[in-house]
Amino acid sequence: MTGGELFLYDPGDQALDRLNDELVLPVRPDEIELVFLRELIVAHHELTGSAVAGEILEDWERSAGAFWRVAPRAEVAAIEQAHEGTA
């Protein structure tokens, strides 16, 4: 992953053990990111007929809680510095 954005669907809470936490930081997506993510999944489902995407959308409230946004640590540090001192 080189500065990209990754949303990880992990309904079994098993994927985090496999991430290199020296390079990336998993965080739960915020409300705005979840809206964007849902739109991506809807488009994917419409274009491909994916059964997994359909299952995720059928129970979005539960499924949304199983997603992680994985960001490179350098990006996380830059965001934290930009918001330092704000509440």
ABEGO torsion letter per residue (X at the ends): XBGBBBBBBBAAGAAAAABBAAABBBBBBBAAAAAAAAAAAAAAAAAAGBAAAAAAAABAAAAAAABBBBBBAAAAAAAAAAABGBX
